[in-house]
Amino acid sequence: MVANLFEQHPLRGMDRAEVVSLLGPPTPTDKWGGTEMIYVLGPDGGLFAIDHEWLLIELDDHVRVSSYRVVSD
């Protein structure tokens, strides 16, 4: 699902409002300190799925997406 999102909606270059319009408001969390926008994607898909996957989005000085990555906790 995430790969499909990135194919159909390249996030790089979008401004904060466009990301929120596409994905909704970021997940409120203090996890991943210093990251601009954070979204919990759900269980990581492993056999026992005790971890979650997260979408971390960094913004540049113009409040546009400069980078993003999916991580597990």
mmCIF file as Biopython writes it, N, C-alpha, C and O atoms, coordinates in Angstrom:
data_model
#
loop_
_atom_site.group_PDB
_atom_site.id
_atom_site.type_symbol
_atom_site.label_atom_id
_atom_site.label_alt_id
_atom_site.label_comp_id
_atom_site.label_asym_id
_atom_site.label_entity_id
_atom_site.label_seq_id
_atom_site.pdbx_PDB_ins_code
_atom_site.Cartn_x
_atom_site.Cartn_y
_atom_site.Cartn_z
_atom_site.occupancy
_atom_site.B_iso_or_equiv
_atom_site.auth_seq_id
_atom_site.auth_asym_id
_atom_site.pdbx_PDB_model_num
ATOM 1   N N  . MET A ? 1  ? 0.818  -1.191  0.000  1.0 0.0 1  A 1 
ATOM 2   C CA . MET A ? 1  ? 0.000  0.000   0.000  1.0 0.0 1  A 1 
ATOM 3   C C  . MET A ? 1  ? 0.868  1.263   0.000  1.0 0.0 1  A 1 
ATOM 4   O O  . MET A ? 1  ? 0.591  2.209   -0.738 1.0 0.0 1  A 1 
ATOM 5   N N  . VAL A ? 2  ? 1.908  1.274   0.823  1.0 0.0 2  A 1 
ATOM 6   C CA . VAL A ? 2  ? 2.777  2.448   0.903  1.0 0.0 2  A 1 
ATOM 7   C C  . VAL A ? 2  ? 3.511  2.671   -0.416 1.0 0.0 2  A 1 
ATOM 8   O O  . VAL A ? 2  ? 3.642  3.806   -0.874 1.0 0.0 2  A 1 
ATOM 9   N N  . ALA A ? 3  ? 3.988  1.586   -1.023 1.0 0.0 3  A 1 
ATOM 10  C CA . ALA A ? 3  ? 4.683  1.711   -2.307 1.0 0.0 3  A 1 
ATOM 11  C C  . ALA A ? 3  ? 3.750  2.317   -3.348 1.0 0.0 3  A 1 
ATOM 12  O O  . ALA A ? 3  ? 4.172  3.147   -4.154 1.0 0.0 3  A 1 
ATOM 13  N N  . ASN A ? 4  ? 2.500  1.911   -3.335 1.0 0.0 4  A 1 
ATOM 14  C CA . ASN A ? 4  ? 1.512  2.458   -4.258 1.0 0.0 4  A 1 
ATOM 15  C C  . ASN A ? 4  ? 1.305  3.951   -4.005 1.0 0.0 4  A 1 
ATOM 16  O O  . ASN A ? 4  ? 1.189  4.735   -4.947 1.0 0.0 4  A 1 
ATOM 17  N N  . LEU A ? 5  ? 1.258  4.337   -2.734 1.0 0.0 5  A 1 
ATOM 18  C CA . LEU A ? 5  ? 1.128  5.753   -2.390 1.0 0.0 5  A 1 
ATOM 19  C C  . LEU A ? 5  ? 2.271  6.553   -2.985 1.0 0.0 5  A 1 
ATOM 20  O O  . LEU A ? 5  ? 2.046  7.595   -3.600 1.0 0.0 5  A 1 
ATOM 21  N N  . PHE A ? 6  ? 3.506  6.073   -2.806 1.0 0.0 6  A 1 
ATOM 22  C CA . PHE A ? 6  ? 4.672  6.798   -3.296 1.0 0.0 6  A 1 
ATOM 23  C C  . PHE A ? 6  ? 4.704  6.860   -4.820 1.0 0.0 6  A 1 
ATOM 24  O O  . PHE A ? 6  ? 5.176  7.843   -5.389 1.0 0.0 6  A 1 
ATOM 25  N N  . GLU A ? 7  ? 4.204  5.816   -5.484 1.0 0.0 7  A 1 
ATOM 26  C CA . GLU A ? 7  ? 4.152  5.816   -6.948 1.0 0.0 7  A 1 
ATOM 27  C C  . GLU A ? 7  ? 3.148  6.831   -7.472 1.0 0.0 7  A 1 
ATOM 28  O O  . GLU A ? 7  ? 3.431  7.567   -8.418 1.0 0.0 7  A 1 
ATOM 29  N N  . GLN A ? 8  ? 1.974  6.867   -6.852 1.0 0.0 8  A 1 
ATOM 30  C CA . GLN A ? 8  ? 0.911  7.731   -7.348 1.0 0.0 8  A 1 
ATOM 31  C C  . GLN A ? 8  ? 0.990  9.161   -6.830 1.0 0.0 8  A 1 
ATOM 32  O O  . GLN A ? 8  ? 0.475  10.085  -7.460 1.0 0.0 8  A 1 
ATOM 33  N N  . HIS A ? 9  ? 1.639  9.342   -5.678 1.0 0.0 9  A 1 
ATOM 34  C CA . HIS A ? 9  ? 1.734  10.664  -5.066 1.0 0.0 9  A 1 
ATOM 35  C C  . HIS A ? 9  ? 3.149  10.887  -4.552 1.0 0.0 9  A 1 
ATOM 36  O O  . HIS A ? 9  ? 3.396  10.746  -3.355 1.0 0.0 9  A 1 
ATOM 37  N N  . PRO A ? 10 ? 4.080  11.230  -5.432 1.0 0.0 10 A 1 
ATOM 38  C CA . PRO A ? 10 ? 5.434  11.513  -4.941 1.0 0.0 10 A 1 
ATOM 39  C C  . PRO A ? 10 ? 5.385  12.639  -3.911 1.0 0.0 10 A 1 
ATOM 40  O O  . PRO A ? 10 ? 4.930  13.741  -4.216 1.0 0.0 10 A 1 
ATOM 41  N N  . LEU A ? 11 ? 5.844  12.370  -2.712 1.0 0.0 11 A 1 
ATOM 42  C CA . LEU A ? 11 ? 5.744  13.354  -1.634 1.0 0.0 11 A 1 
ATOM 43  C C  . LEU A ? 11 ? 6.778  14.462  -1.757 1.0 0.0 11 A 1 
ATOM 44  O O  . LEU A ? 11 ? 6.510  15.604  -1.384 1.0 0.0 11 A 1 
ATOM 45  N N  . ARG A ? 12 ? 7.950  14.137  -2.274 1.0 0.0 12 A 1 
ATOM 46  C CA . ARG A ? 12 ? 9.027  15.134  -2.335 1.0 0.0 12 A 1 
ATOM 47  C C  . ARG A ? 12 ? 8.563  16.365  -3.097 1.0 0.0 12 A 1 
ATOM 48  O O  . ARG A ? 12 ? 8.081  16.266  -4.225 1.0 0.0 12 A 1 
ATOM 49  N N  . GLY A ? 13 ? 8.713  17.527  -2.466 1.0 0.0 13 A 1 
ATOM 50  C CA . GLY A ? 13 ? 8.321  18.788  -3.079 1.0 0.0 13 A 1 
ATOM 51  C C  . GLY A ? 13 ? 6.939  19.266  -2.668 1.0 0.0 13 A 1 
ATOM 52  O O  . GLY A ? 13 ? 6.614  20.439  -2.856 1.0 0.0 13 A 1 
ATOM 53  N N  . MET A ? 14 ? 6.109  18.374  -2.105 1.0 0.0 14 A 1 
ATOM 54  C CA . MET A ? 14 ? 4.791  18.807  -1.628 1.0 0.0 14 A 1 
ATOM 55  C C  . MET A ? 14 ? 4.968  19.720  -0.426 1.0 0.0 14 A 1 
ATOM 56  O O  . MET A ? 14 ? 5.917  19.563  0.343  1.0 0.0 14 A 1 
ATOM 57  N N  . ASP A ? 15 ? 4.051  20.680  -0.261 1.0 0.0 15 A 1 
ATOM 58  C CA . ASP A ? 15 ? 4.115  21.477  0.956  1.0 0.0 15 A 1 
ATOM 59  C C  . ASP A ? 15 ? 3.295  20.798  2.056  1.0 0.0 15 A 1 
ATOM 60  O O  . ASP A ? 15 ? 2.550  19.853  1.797  1.0 0.0 15 A 1 
ATOM 61  N N  . ARG A ? 16 ? 3.443  21.288  3.269  1.0 0.0 16 A 1 
ATOM 62  C CA . ARG A ? 16 ? 2.800  20.664  4.437  1.0 0.0 16 A 1 
ATOM 63  C C  . ARG A ? 16 ? 1.292  20.519  4.235  1.0 0.0 16 A 1 
ATOM 64  O O  . ARG A ? 16 ? 0.728  19.471  4.550  1.0 0.0 16 A 1 
ATOM 65  N N  . ALA A ? 17 ? 0.645  21.538  3.723  1.0 0.0 17 A 1 
ATOM 66  C CA . ALA A ? 17 ? -0.808 21.492  3.530  1.0 0.0 17 A 1 
ATOM 67  C C  . ALA A ? 17 ? -1.204 20.404  2.533  1.0 0.0 17 A 1 
ATOM 68  O O  . ALA A ? 17 ? -2.228 19.744  2.715  1.0 0.0 17 A 1 
ATOM 69  N N  . GLU A ? 18 ? -0.406 20.210  1.485  1.0 0.0 18 A 1 
ATOM 70  C CA . GLU A ? 18 ? -0.704 19.156  0.510  1.0 0.0 18 A 1 
ATOM 71  C C  . GLU A ? 18 ? -0.582 17.772  1.147  1.0 0.0 18 A 1 
ATOM 72  O O  . GLU A ? 18 ? -1.392 16.887  0.870  1.0 0.0 18 A 1 
ATOM 73  N N  . VAL A ? 19 ? 0.420  17.585  1.991  1.0 0.0 19 A 1 
ATOM 74  C CA . VAL A ? 19 ? 0.600  16.302  2.675  1.0 0.0 19 A 1 
ATOM 75  C C  . VAL A ? 19 ? -0.584 16.042  3.598  1.0 0.0 19 A 1 
ATOM 76  O O  . VAL A ? 19 ? -1.128 14.937  3.609  1.0 0.0 19 A 1 
ATOM 77  N N  . VAL A ? 20 ? -0.986 17.036  4.362  1.0 0.0 20 A 1 
ATOM 78  C CA . VAL A ? 20 ? -2.126 16.876  5.271  1.0 0.0 20 A 1 
ATOM 79  C C  . VAL A ? 20 ? -3.408 16.616  4.482  1.0 0.0 20 A 1 
ATOM 80  O O  . VAL A ? 20 ? -4.245 15.822  4.913  1.0 0.0 20 A 1 
ATOM 81  N N  . SER A ? 21 ? -3.570 17.261  3.351  1.0 0.0 21 A 1 
ATOM 82  C CA . SER A ? 21 ? -4.743 17.021  2.509  1.0 0.0 21 A 1 
ATOM 83  C C  . SER A ? 21 ? -4.768 15.582  2.001  1.0 0.0 21 A 1 
ATOM 84  O O  . SER A ? 21 ? -5.836 14.979  1.896  1.0 0.0 21 A 1 
ATOM 85  N N  . LEU A ? 22 ? -3.602 15.033  1.687  1.0 0.0 22 A 1 
ATOM 86  C CA . LEU A ? 22 ? -3.496 13.679  1.163  1.0 0.0 22 A 1 
ATOM 87  C C  . LEU A ? 22 ? -3.593 12.616  2.264  1.0 0.0 22 A 1 
ATOM 88  O O  . LEU A ? 22 ? -4.304 11.623  2.106  1.0 0.0 22 A 1 
ATOM 89  N N  . LEU A ? 23 ? -2.882 12.821  3.375  1.0 0.0 23 A 1 
ATOM 90  C CA . LEU A ? 23 ? -2.746 11.789  4.401  1.0 0.0 23 A 1 
ATOM 91  C C  . LEU A ? 23 ? -3.511 12.059  5.689  1.0 0.0 23 A 1 
ATOM 92  O O  . LEU A ? 23 ? -3.621 11.176  6.540  1.0 0.0 23 A 1 
ATOM 93  N N  . GLY A ? 24 ? -4.041 13.271  5.840  1.0 0.0 24 A 1 
ATOM 94  C CA . GLY A ? 24 ? -4.671 13.646  7.097  1.0 0.0 24 A 1 
ATOM 95  C C  . GLY A ? 24 ? -3.635 14.233  8.036  1.0 0.0 24 A 1 
ATOM 96  O O  . GLY A ? 24 ? -2.458 14.330  7.690  1.0 0.0 24 A 1 
ATOM 97  N N  . PRO A ? 25 ? -4.069 14.622  9.220  1.0 0.0 25 A 1 
ATOM 98  C CA . PRO A ? 25 ? -3.113 15.214  10.164 1.0 0.0 25 A 1 
ATOM 99  C C  . PRO A ? 25 ? -2.099 14.174  10.647 1.0 0.0 25 A 1 
ATOM 100 O O  . PRO A ? 25 ? -2.418 12.989  10.750 1.0 0.0 25 A 1 
ATOM 101 N N  . PRO A ? 26 ? -0.883 14.622  10.939 1.0 0.0 26 A 1 
ATOM 102 C CA . PRO A ? 26 ? 0.146  13.699  11.438 1.0 0.0 26 A 1 
ATOM 103 C C  . PRO A ? 26 ? -0.290 13.040  12.746 1.0 0.0 26 A 1 
ATOM 104 O O  . PRO A ? 26 ? -1.134 13.566  13.471 1.0 0.0 26 A 1 
ATOM 105 N N  . THR A ? 27 ? 0.292  11.895  13.028 1.0 0.0 27 A 1 
ATOM 106 C CA . THR A ? 27 ? 0.028  11.172  14.268 1.0 0.0 27 A 1 
ATOM 107 C C  . THR A ? 27 ? 0.664  11.917  15.427 1.0 0.0 27 A 1 
ATOM 108 O O  . THR A ? 27 ? 1.866  12.179  15.401 1.0 0.0 27 A 1 
ATOM 109 N N  . PRO A ? 28 ? -0.117 12.263  16.447 1.0 0.0 28 A 1 
ATOM 110 C CA . PRO A ? 28 ? 0.485  12.927  17.610 1.0 0.0 28 A 1 
ATOM 111 C C  . PRO A ? 28 ? 1.345  11.931  18.398 1.0 0.0 28 A 1 
ATOM 112 O O  . PRO A ? 28 ? 0.833  10.938  18.914 1.0 0.0 28 A 1 
ATOM 113 N N  . THR A ? 29 ? 2.623  12.195  18.485 1.0 0.0 29 A 1 
ATOM 114 C CA . THR A ? 29 ? 3.544  11.326  19.217 1.0 0.0 29 A 1 
ATOM 115 C C  . THR A ? 29 ? 4.825  12.087  19.523 1.0 0.0 29 A 1 
ATOM 116 O O  . THR A ? 29 ? 5.200  13.017  18.809 1.0 0.0 29 A 1 
ATOM 117 N N  . ASP A ? 30 ? 5.483  11.679  20.585 1.0 0.0 30 A 1 
ATOM 118 C CA . ASP A ? 30 ? 6.795  12.263  20.889 1.0 0.0 30 A 1 
ATOM 119 C C  . ASP A ? 30 ? 7.906  11.321  20.423 1.0 0.0 30 A 1 
ATOM 120 O O  . ASP A ? 30 ? 9.089  11.582  20.642 1.0 0.0 30 A 1 
ATOM 121 N N  . LYS A ? 31 ? 7.507  10.230  19.782 1.0 0.0 31 A 1 
ATOM 122 C CA . LYS A ? 31 ? 8.459  9.276   19.217 1.0 0.0 31 A 1 
ATOM 123 C C  . LYS A ? 31 ? 9.146  9.940   18.024 1.0 0.0 31 A 1 
ATOM 124 O O  . LYS A ? 31 ? 8.558  10.808  17.380 1.0 0.0 31 A 1 
ATOM 125 N N  . TRP A ? 32 ? 10.364 9.549   17.727 1.0 0.0 32 A 1 
ATOM 126 C CA . TRP A ? 32 ? 11.116 10.066  16.587 1.0 0.0 32 A 1 
ATOM 127 C C  . TRP A ? 32 ? 11.317 11.584  16.709 1.0 0.0 32 A 1 
ATOM 128 O O  . TRP A ? 32 ? 11.072 12.327  15.759 1.0 0.0 32 A 1 
ATOM 129 N N  . GLY A ? 33 ? 11.756 12.023  17.867 1.0 0.0 33 A 1 
ATOM 130 C CA . GLY A ? 33 ? 11.985 13.440  18.134 1.0 0.0 33 A 1 
ATOM 131 C C  . GLY A ? 33 ? 12.755 14.146  17.032 1.0 0.0 33 A 1 
ATOM 132 O O  . GLY A ? 33 ? 13.716 13.607  16.484 1.0 0.0 33 A 1 
ATOM 133 N N  . GLY A ? 34 ? 12.323 15.352  16.716 1.0 0.0 34 A 1 
ATOM 134 C CA . GLY A ? 34 ? 12.972 16.158  15.700 1.0 0.0 34 A 1 
ATOM 135 C C  . GLY A ? 34 ? 12.424 15.933  14.299 1.0 0.0 34 A 1 
ATOM 136 O O  . GLY A ? 34 ? 12.794 16.656  13.374 1.0 0.0 34 A 1 
ATOM 137 N N  . THR A ? 35 ? 11.549 14.947  14.122 1.0 0.0 35 A 1 
ATOM 138 C CA . THR A ? 35 ? 10.958 14.708  12.807 1.0 0.0 35 A 1 
ATOM 139 C C  . THR A ? 35 ? 9.753  15.615  12.636 1.0 0.0 35 A 1 
ATOM 140 O O  . THR A ? 35 ? 8.937  15.751  13.547 1.0 0.0 35 A 1 
ATOM 141 N N  . GLU A ? 36 ? 9.641  16.229  11.477 1.0 0.0 36 A 1 
ATOM 142 C CA . GLU A ? 36 ? 8.601  17.219  11.216 1.0 0.0 36 A 1 
ATOM 143 C C  . GLU A ? 36 ? 7.181  16.638  11.236 1.0 0.0 36 A 1 
ATOM 144 O O  . GLU A ? 36 ? 6.303  17.148  11.933 1.0 0.0 36 A 1 
ATOM 145 N N  . MET A ? 37 ? 6.969  15.568  10.467 1.0 0.0 37 A 1 
ATOM 146 C CA . MET A ? 37 ? 5.645  14.961  10.357 1.0 0.0 37 A 1 
ATOM 147 C C  . MET A ? 37 ? 5.797  13.450  10.492 1.0 0.0 37 A 1 
ATOM 148 O O  . MET A ? 37 ? 6.678  12.849  9.878  1.0 0.0 37 A 1 
ATOM 149 N N  . ILE A ? 38 ? 4.929  12.841  11.303 1.0 0.0 38 A 1 
ATOM 150 C CA . ILE A ? 38 ? 5.013  11.415  11.576 1.0 0.0 38 A 1 
ATOM 151 C C  . ILE A ? 38 ? 3.632  10.794  11.397 1.0 0.0 38 A 1 
ATOM 152 O O  . ILE A ? 38 ? 2.627  11.327  11.867 1.0 0.0 38 A 1 
ATOM 153 N N  . TYR A ? 39 ? 3.604  9.653   10.705 1.0 0.0 39 A 1 
ATOM 154 C CA . TYR A ? 39 ? 2.357  8.911   10.518 1.0 0.0 39 A 1 
ATOM 155 C C  . TYR A ? 39 ? 2.591  7.462   10.892 1.0 0.0 39 A 1 
ATOM 156 O O  . TYR A ? 39 ? 3.537  6.843   10.405 1.0 0.0 39 A 1 
ATOM 157 N N  . VAL A ? 40 ? 1.740  6.904   11.756 1.0 0.0 40 A 1 
ATOM 158 C CA . VAL A ? 40 ? 1.810  5.471   12.044 1.0 0.0 40 A 1 
ATOM 159 C C  . VAL A ? 40 ? 1.076  4.757   10.911 1.0 0.0 40 A 1 
ATOM 160 O O  . VAL A ? 40 ? -0.047 5.113   10.555 1.0 0.0 40 A 1 
ATOM 161 N N  . LEU A ? 41 ? 1.738  3.742   10.352 1.0 0.0 41 A 1 
ATOM 162 C CA . LEU A ? 41 ? 1.167  3.011   9.224  1.0 0.0 41 A 1 
ATOM 163 C C  . LEU A ? 41 ? 0.495  1.720   9.662  1.0 0.0 41 A 1 
ATOM 164 O O  . LEU A ? 41 ? -0.328 1.173   8.928  1.0 0.0 41 A 1 
ATOM 165 N N  . GLY A ? 42 ? 0.835  1.224   10.848 1.0 0.0 42 A 1 
ATOM 166 C CA . GLY A ? 42 ? 0.239  -0.004  11.356 1.0 0.0 42 A 1 
ATOM 167 C C  . GLY A ? 42 ? 1.282  -1.053  11.629 1.0 0.0 42 A 1 
ATOM 168 O O  . GLY A ? 42 ? 2.480  -0.782  11.544 1.0 0.0 42 A 1 
ATOM 169 N N  . PRO A ? 43 ? 0.832  -2.270  11.962 1.0 0.0 43 A 1 
ATOM 170 C CA . PRO A ? 43 ? 1.772  -3.353  12.236 1.0 0.0 43 A 1 
ATOM 171 C C  . PRO A ? 43 ? 2.716  -3.573  11.063 1.0 0.0 43 A 1 
ATOM 172 O O  . PRO A ? 43 ? 2.344  -3.363  9.909  1.0 0.0 43 A 1 
ATOM 173 N N  . ASP A ? 44 ? 3.936  -3.998  11.365 1.0 0.0 44 A 1 
ATOM 174 C CA . ASP A ? 44 ? 4.989  -4.087  10.349 1.0 0.0 44 A 1 
ATOM 175 C C  . ASP A ? 44 ? 4.825  -5.207  9.331  1.0 0.0 44 A 1 
ATOM 176 O O  . ASP A ? 44 ? 5.615  -5.283  8.389  1.0 0.0 44 A 1 
ATOM 177 N N  . GLY A ? 45 ? 3.851  -6.063  9.478  1.0 0.0 45 A 1 
ATOM 178 C CA . GLY A ? 45 ? 3.622  -7.102  8.482  1.0 0.0 45 A 1 
ATOM 179 C C  . GLY A ? 45 ? 4.423  -8.366  8.704  1.0 0.0 45 A 1 
ATOM 180 O O  . GLY A ? 45 ? 4.318  -9.314  7.927  1.0 0.0 45 A 1 
ATOM 181 N N  . GLY A ? 46 ? 5.226  -8.391  9.760  1.0 0.0 46 A 1 
ATOM 182 C CA . GLY A ? 46 ? 5.973  -9.595  10.082 1.0 0.0 46 A 1 
ATOM 183 C C  . GLY A ? 46 ? 5.047  -10.682 10.629 1.0 0.0 46 A 1 
ATOM 184 O O  . GLY A ? 46 ? 3.867  -10.432 10.876 1.0 0.0 46 A 1 
ATOM 185 N N  . LEU A ? 47 ? 5.574  -11.859 10.811 1.0 0.0 47 A 1 
ATOM 186 C CA . LEU A ? 47 ? 4.780  -12.991 11.273 1.0 0.0 47 A 1 
ATOM 187 C C  . LEU A ? 47 ? 4.108  -12.711 12.612 1.0 0.0 47 A 1 
ATOM 188 O O  . LEU A ? 47 ? 2.937  -13.040 12.804 1.0 0.0 47 A 1 
ATOM 189 N N  . PHE A ? 48 ? 4.848  -12.103 13.537 1.0 0.0 48 A 1 
ATOM 190 C CA . PHE A ? 48 ? 4.282  -11.830 14.852 1.0 0.0 48 A 1 
ATOM 191 C C  . PHE A ? 48 ? 3.917  -10.363 15.046 1.0 0.0 48 A 1 
ATOM 192 O O  . PHE A ? 48 ? 3.343  -10.020 16.079 1.0 0.0 48 A 1 
ATOM 193 N N  . ALA A ? 49 ? 4.214  -9.525  14.137 1.0 0.0 49 A 1 
ATOM 194 C CA . ALA A ? 49 ? 3.789  -8.119  14.067 1.0 0.0 49 A 1 
ATOM 195 C C  . ALA A ? 49 ? 3.688  -7.420  15.420 1.0 0.0 49 A 1 
ATOM 196 O O  . ALA A ? 49 ? 2.623  -6.932  15.796 1.0 0.0 49 A 1 
ATOM 197 N N  . ILE A ? 50 ? 4.802  -7.376  16.146 1.0 0.0 50 A 1 
ATOM 198 C CA . ILE A ? 50 ? 4.792  -6.649  17.410 1.0 0.0 50 A 1 
ATOM 199 C C  . ILE A ? 50 ? 5.286  -5.216  17.225 1.0 0.0 50 A 1 
ATOM 200 O O  . ILE A ? 50 ? 5.082  -4.365  18.091 1.0 0.0 50 A 1 
ATOM 201 N N  . ASP A ? 51 ? 5.926  -4.959  16.108 1.0 0.0 51 A 1 
ATOM 202 C CA . ASP A ? 51 ? 6.403  -3.609  15.811 1.0 0.0 51 A 1 
ATOM 203 C C  . ASP A ? 51 ? 5.439  -2.925  14.856 1.0 0.0 51 A 1 
ATOM 204 O O  . ASP A ? 51 ? 4.598  -3.565  14.226 1.0 0.0 51 A 1 
ATOM 205 N N  . HIS A ? 52 ? 5.582  -1.622  14.765 1.0 0.0 52 A 1 
ATOM 206 C CA . HIS A ? 52 ? 4.773  -0.838  13.831 1.0 0.0 52 A 1 
ATOM 207 C C  . HIS A ? 52 ? 5.679  -0.176  12.806 1.0 0.0 52 A 1 
ATOM 208 O O  . HIS A ? 52 ? 6.860  0.059   13.062 1.0 0.0 52 A 1 
ATOM 209 N N  . GLU A ? 53 ? 5.119  0.116   11.662 1.0 0.0 53 A 1 
ATOM 210 C CA . GLU A ? 53 ? 5.826  0.905   10.656 1.0 0.0 53 A 1 
ATOM 211 C C  . GLU A ? 53 ? 5.331  2.333   10.764 1.0 0.0 53 A 1 
ATOM 212 O O  . GLU A ? 53 ? 4.164  2.594   11.056 1.0 0.0 53 A 1 
ATOM 213 N N  . TRP A ? 54 ? 6.255  3.249   10.520 1.0 0.0 54 A 1 
ATOM 214 C CA . TRP A ? 54 ? 5.986  4.678   10.624 1.0 0.0 54 A 1 
ATOM 215 C C  . TRP A ? 54 ? 6.503  5.373   9.372  1.0 0.0 54 A 1 
ATOM 216 O O  . TRP A ? 54 ? 7.539  4.990   8.829  1.0 0.0 54 A 1 
ATOM 217 N N  . LEU A ? 55 ? 5.793  6.379   8.919  1.0 0.0 55 A 1 
ATOM 218 C CA . LEU A ? 55 ? 6.252  7.237   7.836  1.0 0.0 55 A 1 
ATOM 219 C C  . LEU A ? 55 ? 6.769  8.516   8.463  1.0 0.0 55 A 1 
ATOM 220 O O  . LEU A ? 55 ? 6.020  9.249   9.109  1.0 0.0 55 A 1 
ATOM 221 N N  . LEU A ? 56 ? 8.054  8.783   8.272  1.0 0.0 56 A 1 
ATOM 222 C CA . LEU A ? 56 ? 8.684  9.995   8.810  1.0 0.0 56 A 1 
ATOM 223 C C  . LEU A ? 56 ? 8.945  10.949  7.657  1.0 0.0 56 A 1 
ATOM 224 O O  . LEU A ? 56 ? 9.553  10.572  6.655  1.0 0.0 56 A 1 
ATOM 225 N N  . ILE A ? 57 ? 8.490  12.173  7.799  1.0 0.0 57 A 1 
ATOM 226 C CA . ILE A ? 57 ? 8.608  13.171  6.731  1.0 0.0 57 A 1 
ATOM 227 C C  . ILE A ? 57 ? 9.362  14.379  7.258  1.0 0.0 57 A 1 
ATOM 228 O O  . ILE A ? 57 ? 9.018  14.933  8.302  1.0 0.0 57 A 1 
ATOM 229 N N  . GLU A ? 58 ? 10.391 14.782  6.529  1.0 0.0 58 A 1 
ATOM 230 C CA . GLU A ? 58 ? 11.165 15.975  6.869  1.0 0.0 58 A 1 
ATOM 231 C C  . GLU A ? 58 ? 10.816 17.086  5.883  1.0 0.0 58 A 1 
ATOM 232 O O  . GLU A ? 58 ? 10.637 16.843  4.689  1.0 0.0 58 A 1 
ATOM 233 N N  . LEU A ? 59 ? 10.724 18.300  6.399  1.0 0.0 59 A 1 
ATOM 234 C CA . LEU A ? 59 ? 10.422 19.469  5.582  1.0 0.0 59 A 1 
ATOM 235 C C  . LEU A ? 59 ? 11.637 20.374  5.490  1.0 0.0 59 A 1 
ATOM 236 O O  . LEU A ? 59 ? 12.454 20.422  6.410  1.0 0.0 59 A 1 
ATOM 237 N N  . ASP A ? 60 ? 11.757 21.095  4.374  1.0 0.0 60 A 1 
ATOM 238 C CA . ASP A ? 60 ? 12.861 22.034  4.210  1.0 0.0 60 A 1 
ATOM 239 C C  . ASP A ? 60 ? 12.459 23.412  4.728  1.0 0.0 60 A 1 
ATOM 240 O O  . ASP A ? 60 ? 11.390 23.567  5.318  1.0 0.0 60 A 1 
ATOM 241 N N  . ASP A ? 61 ? 13.298 24.393  4.512  1.0 0.0 61 A 1 
ATOM 242 C CA . ASP A ? 61 ? 13.045 25.763  4.989  1.0 0.0 61 A 1 
ATOM 243 C C  . ASP A ? 61 ? 11.827 26.406  4.336  1.0 0.0 61 A 1 
ATOM 244 O O  . ASP A ? 61 ? 11.295 27.393  4.846  1.0 0.0 61 A 1 
ATOM 245 N N  . HIS A ? 62 ? 11.384 25.852  3.213  1.0 0.0 62 A 1 
ATOM 246 C CA . HIS A ? 62 ? 10.216 26.383  2.508  1.0 0.0 62 A 1 
ATOM 247 C C  . HIS A ? 62 ? 8.957  25.577  2.839  1.0 0.0 62 A 1 
ATOM 248 O O  . HIS A ? 62 ? 7.932  25.711  2.172  1.0 0.0 62 A 1 
ATOM 249 N N  . VAL A ? 63 ? 9.047  24.738  3.880  1.0 0.0 63 A 1 
ATOM 250 C CA . VAL A ? 63 ? 7.953  23.898  4.366  1.0 0.0 63 A 1 
ATOM 251 C C  . VAL A ? 63 ? 7.467  22.930  3.285  1.0 0.0 63 A 1 
ATOM 252 O O  . VAL A ? 63 ? 6.272  22.663  3.161  1.0 0.0 63 A 1 
ATOM 253 N N  . ARG A ? 64 ? 8.415  22.416  2.513  1.0 0.0 64 A 1 
ATOM 254 C CA . ARG A ? 64 ? 8.141  21.406  1.496  1.0 0.0 64 A 1 
ATOM 255 C C  . ARG A ? 64 ? 8.879  20.124  1.874  1.0 0.0 64 A 1 
ATOM 256 O O  . ARG A ? 64 ? 9.926  20.168  2.520  1.0 0.0 64 A 1 
ATOM 257 N N  . VAL A ? 65 ? 8.329  18.996  1.470  1.0 0.0 65 A 1 
ATOM 258 C CA . VAL A ? 65 ? 8.937  17.705  1.799  1.0 0.0 65 A 1 
ATOM 259 C C  . VAL A ? 65 ? 10.311 17.612  1.139  1.0 0.0 65 A 1 
ATOM 260 O O  . VAL A ? 65 ? 10.440 17.700  -0.082 1.0 0.0 65 A 1 
ATOM 261 N N  . SER A ? 66 ? 11.323 17.436  1.968  1.0 0.0 66 A 1 
ATOM 262 C CA . SER A ? 66 ? 12.685 17.273  1.457  1.0 0.0 66 A 1 
ATOM 263 C C  . SER A ? 66 ? 13.082 15.803  1.446  1.0 0.0 66 A 1 
ATOM 264 O O  . SER A ? 66 ? 13.882 15.378  0.612  1.0 0.0 66 A 1 
ATOM 265 N N  . SER A ? 67 ? 12.517 15.023  2.379  1.0 0.0 67 A 1 
ATOM 266 C CA . SER A ? 67 ? 12.796 13.591  2.416  1.0 0.0 67 A 1 
ATOM 267 C C  . SER A ? 67 ? 11.721 12.891  3.235  1.0 0.0 67 A 1 
ATOM 268 O O  . SER A ? 67 ? 11.005 13.506  4.025  1.0 0.0 67 A 1 
ATOM 269 N N  . TYR A ? 68 ? 11.636 11.594  3.020  1.0 0.0 68 A 1 
ATOM 270 C CA . TYR A ? 68 ? 10.712 10.767  3.800  1.0 0.0 68 A 1 
ATOM 271 C C  . TYR A ? 68 ? 11.253 9.356   3.814  1.0 0.0 68 A 1 
ATOM 272 O O  . TYR A ? 68 ? 12.018 8.956   2.936  1.0 0.0 68 A 1 
ATOM 273 N N  . ARG A ? 69 ? 10.842 8.596   4.837  1.0 0.0 69 A 1 
ATOM 274 C CA . ARG A ? 69 ? 11.280 7.208   4.942  1.0 0.0 69 A 1 
ATOM 275 C C  . ARG A ? 69 ? 10.293 6.445   5.810  1.0 0.0 69 A 1 
ATOM 276 O O  . ARG A ? 69 ? 9.602  7.018   6.652  1.0 0.0 69 A 1 
ATOM 277 N N  . VAL A ? 70 ? 10.244 5.148   5.585  1.0 0.0 70 A 1 
ATOM 278 C CA . VAL A ? 70 ? 9.425  4.253   6.393  1.0 0.0 70 A 1 
ATOM 279 C C  . VAL A ? 70 ? 10.373 3.506   7.326  1.0 0.0 70 A 1 
ATOM 280 O O  . VAL A ? 70 ? 11.372 2.942   6.882  1.0 0.0 70 A 1 
ATOM 281 N N  . VAL A ? 71 ? 10.054 3.504   8.627  1.0 0.0 71 A 1 
ATOM 282 C CA . VAL A ? 71 ? 10.871 2.828   9.636  1.0 0.0 71 A 1 
ATOM 283 C C  . VAL A ? 71 ? 9.986  1.958   10.510 1.0 0.0 71 A 1 
ATOM 284 O O  . VAL A ? 71 ? 8.771  2.149   10.564 1.0 0.0 71 A 1 
ATOM 285 N N  . SER A ? 72 ? 10.597 1.006   11.190 1.0 0.0 72 A 1 
ATOM 286 C CA . SER A ? 72 ? 9.902  0.172   12.170 1.0 0.0 72 A 1 
ATOM 287 C C  . SER A ? 72 ? 10.433 0.504   13.551 1.0 0.0 72 A 1 
ATOM 288 O O  . SER A ? 72 ? 11.588 0.900   13.705 1.0 0.0 72 A 1 
ATOM 289 N N  . ASP A ? 73 ? 9.579  0.341   14.557 1.0 0.0 73 A 1 
ATOM 290 C CA . ASP A ? 73 ? 10.048 0.583   15.926 1.0 0.0 73 A 1 
ATOM 291 C C  . ASP A ? 73 ? 10.309 -0.684  16.675 1.0 0.0 73 A 1 
ATOM 292 O O  . ASP A ? 73 ? 10.708 -0.642  17.839 1.0 0.0 73 A 1 
#
